Amino acid sequence: MIIVDTGAWVGLANRRDQYHVPCRTFFKHNTEPLITTCAVLVETTHLLFNRIGVAMTLA
């Protein structure tokens, strides 16, 4: 089981993030179960609202 923190979710969702490609590759090829927390999801949502906008975050 892999614990996923905010940076990985932001990197996956934000194409302009410097870690977007490695995050996308990881999530595409990972076969291990993933786990995160409500606090991480709240932080991720907040950061994405500010960085890529509400509409893109919700999409």
N, CA, C and O of each residue as an XYZ file, in Angstrom:
236
protein
N       0.837     -1.172      0.000
C       0.000      0.000      0.000
C       0.888      1.243      0.000
O       1.870      1.317      0.739
N       0.533      2.212     -0.834
C       1.305      3.443     -0.958
C       0.458      4.607     -0.458
O      -0.687      4.779     -0.877
N       1.029      5.405      0.440
C       0.361      6.603      0.932
C       0.661      7.738     -0.040
O       1.824      8.049     -0.299
N      -0.388      8.355     -0.577
C      -0.230      9.411     -1.574
C      -0.499     10.764     -0.912
O      -1.567     10.985     -0.341
N       0.486     11.665     -0.998
C       0.372     12.987     -0.409
C      -0.041     14.007     -1.469
O      -0.172     13.674     -2.647
N      -0.239     15.226     -1.044
C      -0.735     16.305     -1.889
C       0.081     16.502     -3.163
O      -0.489     16.670     -4.241
N       1.386     16.484     -3.054
C       2.248     16.750     -4.203
C       1.976     15.839     -5.377
O       2.014     16.281     -6.525
N       1.705     14.582     -5.111
C       1.437     13.633     -6.197
C       0.116     13.936     -6.895
O       0.032     13.857     -8.120
N      -0.917     14.282     -6.125
C      -2.217     14.611     -6.726
C      -2.137     15.904     -7.524
O      -2.684     15.991     -8.624
N      -1.456     16.913     -6.973
C      -1.304     18.183     -7.683
C      -0.489     17.968     -8.964
O      -0.847     18.476    -10.027
N       0.592     17.220     -8.854
C       1.410     16.932    -10.031
C       0.631     16.203    -11.109
O       0.827     16.454    -12.298
N      -0.238     15.317    -10.709
C      -1.050     14.575    -11.674
C      -2.060     15.486    -12.369
O      -2.250     15.388    -13.581
N      -2.695     16.357    -11.625
C      -3.781     17.171    -12.170
C      -3.321     18.420    -12.919
O      -4.003     18.882    -13.835
N      -2.180     18.960    -12.537
C      -1.722     20.227    -13.096
C      -0.673     19.984    -14.183
O       0.468     19.642    -13.874
N      -1.045     20.154    -15.432
C      -0.127     19.898    -16.546
C       1.088     20.813    -16.536
O       2.120     20.479    -17.119
N       0.977     21.965    -15.879
C       2.107     22.902    -15.812
C       3.052     22.604    -14.645
O       4.110     23.225    -14.540
N       2.692     21.677    -13.779
C       3.541     21.310    -12.643
C       4.814     20.630    -13.150
O       4.765     19.829    -14.083
N       5.938     20.949    -12.540
C       7.212     20.370    -12.992
C       7.264     18.856    -12.833
O       8.084     18.198    -13.474
N       6.406     18.296    -11.993
C       6.398     16.849    -11.770
C       5.207     16.156    -12.430
O       4.900     15.006    -12.114
N       4.542     16.854    -13.342
C       3.359     16.270    -13.979
C       3.671     14.955    -14.699
O       2.972     13.962    -14.500
N       4.696     14.943    -15.517
C       5.010     13.733    -16.296
C       5.390     12.562    -15.385
O       4.866     11.465    -15.579
N       6.277     12.746    -14.398
C       6.571     11.605    -13.511
C       5.344     11.138    -12.719
O       5.166      9.938    -12.508
N       4.505     12.071    -12.284
C       3.299     11.678    -11.545
C       2.344     10.907    -12.442
O       1.800      9.877    -12.045
N       2.142     11.413    -13.655
C       1.258     10.729    -14.604
C       1.775      9.318    -14.893
O       0.998      8.364    -14.937
N       3.073      9.193    -15.086
C       3.676      7.886    -15.353
C       3.484      6.946    -14.170
O       3.139      5.777    -14.344
N       3.709      7.465    -12.963
C       3.530      6.643    -11.765
C       2.100      6.127    -11.664
O       1.883      4.927    -11.499
N       1.119      7.032    -11.763
C      -0.269      6.612    -11.610
C      -0.702      5.669    -12.733
O      -1.536      4.790    -12.514
N      -0.154      5.842    -13.909
C      -0.515      4.974    -15.038
C       0.001      3.550    -14.849
O      -0.681      2.590    -15.207
N       1.207      3.408    -14.286
C       1.847      2.100    -14.213
C       1.796      1.444    -12.830
O       2.143      0.271    -12.694
N       1.376      2.170    -11.823
C       1.339      1.620    -10.477
C       0.303      0.506    -10.359
O      -0.806      0.618    -10.882
N       0.672     -0.562     -9.672
C      -0.263     -1.660     -9.441
C      -0.548     -1.866     -7.950
O      -1.357     -2.717     -7.581
N       0.109     -1.095     -7.110
C      -0.096     -1.201     -5.664
C      -1.346     -0.422     -5.256
O      -1.699      0.568     -5.898
N      -2.014     -0.863     -4.194
C      -3.146     -0.078     -3.682
C      -2.665      1.282     -3.169
O      -1.572      1.395     -2.615
N      -3.493      2.306     -3.359
C      -3.164      3.655     -2.916
C      -4.104      4.069     -1.788
O      -5.262      3.653     -1.741
N      -3.589      4.890     -0.886
C      -4.392      5.422      0.204
C      -4.004      6.880      0.409
O      -2.849      7.253      0.204
N      -4.959      7.700      0.810
C      -4.695      9.096      1.134
C      -5.598      9.471      2.291
O      -6.289      8.611      2.837
N      -5.606     10.730      2.674
C      -6.439     11.168      3.794
C      -7.368     12.293      3.350
O      -7.164     12.909      2.304
N      -8.372     12.545      4.146
C      -9.276     13.669      3.866
C      -8.517     14.983      3.883
O      -8.783     15.860      3.061
N      -7.576     15.134      4.805
C      -6.793     16.370      4.888
C      -5.994     16.590      3.606
O      -5.890     17.722      3.134
N      -5.438     15.542      3.048
C      -4.683     15.646      1.797
C      -5.621     16.067      0.664
O      -5.253     16.904     -0.159
N      -6.803     15.509      0.613
C      -7.748     15.865     -0.448
C      -8.193     17.320     -0.329
O      -8.344     18.003     -1.342
N      -8.405     17.799      0.893
C      -8.775     19.205      1.092
C      -7.637     20.123      0.653
O      -7.867     21.113     -0.041
N      -6.411     19.796      1.057
C      -5.260     20.606      0.674
C      -5.067     20.597     -0.842
O      -4.790     21.637     -1.439
N      -5.212     19.444     -1.454
C      -5.064     19.316     -2.902
C      -6.096     20.172     -3.624
O      -5.764     20.892     -4.566
N      -7.333     20.095     -3.186
C      -8.394     20.887     -3.799
C      -8.106     22.373     -3.676
O      -8.259     23.117     -4.644
N      -7.695     22.807     -2.508
C      -7.367     24.217     -2.284
C      -6.251     24.676     -3.228
O      -6.374     25.721     -3.867
N      -5.179     23.914     -3.318
C      -4.058     24.282     -4.189
C      -4.470     24.309     -5.662
O      -4.086     25.212     -6.405
N      -5.245     23.323     -6.072
C      -5.658     23.273     -7.476
C      -6.616     24.403     -7.816
O      -6.546     24.951     -8.916
N      -7.511     24.767     -6.901
C      -8.393     25.914     -7.139
C      -7.556     27.147     -7.458
O      -7.874     27.896     -8.383
N      -6.488     27.359     -6.693
C      -5.640     28.536     -6.877
C      -4.734     28.441     -8.096
O      -4.429     29.462     -8.712
N      -4.301     27.248     -8.456
C      -3.315     27.095     -9.535
C      -3.923     26.885    -10.911
O      -3.424     27.422    -11.900
N      -5.010     26.100    -10.983
C      -5.586     25.813    -12.305
C      -7.042     26.258    -12.417
O      -7.644     26.133    -13.483
N      -7.608     26.770    -11.339
C      -8.976     27.268    -11.362
C      -9.990     26.235    -10.917
O      -9.738     25.030    -10.923
N     -11.143     26.749    -10.533
C     -12.208     25.884    -10.011
C     -12.738     24.929    -11.078
O     -12.896     23.735    -10.822
N     -13.010     25.449    -12.264
C     -13.590     24.618    -13.333
C     -12.688     23.435    -13.691
O     -13.158     22.305    -13.819
N     -11.390     23.705    -13.850
C     -10.457     22.625    -14.195
C     -10.298     21.640    -13.040
O     -10.166     20.437    -13.267
N     -10.310     22.137    -11.814
C     -10.197     21.253    -10.657
C     -11.386     20.311    -10.595
O     -11.224     19.111    -10.373
N     -12.565     20.845    -10.788
C     -13.774     20.016    -10.736
C     -13.880     19.053    -11.901
O     -14.491     17.991    -11.785
N     -13.285     19.424    -13.024
C     -13.309     18.525    -14.193
C     -12.456     17.320    -13.915
O     -12.339     16.438    -14.766
